[in-house]
Amino acid sequence: MSDLDFTELHMETEFLWNEISIGDSVMLDADLYESNTFKLHKYQAYEVVAKLRAVAAEPSMLVVESDITGEFINLHPALLCSYQAPDTPVSHA
């Protein structure tokens, strides 16, 4: 991957990260495995429960809760196939 491709991908994922809000639903393009353990299903809606801003070379991440393990999973925006805002806005206390 060239530097230009990486820069373009980084800009696109940062834009997507900024567009998605806490409370939005996101779907993955493929099943997610971490350390050979199944974590998230493809094409299933997951609610974004937190957002992590990038620091230095680290990517910005979205956080969802696994319906399989119950743990919180960091998702890179490039793994998403779609996102949708809730019908009623999420209120923050």
Secondary structure by P-SEA (a helix, b strand, c coil): ccaaaaaaaaaaaaaaaaaccccbbbbbcbbbbccccccccccbbbbbcbbbbbccccccbbbbbbccccbbbbbccccccccccccbbbbcc
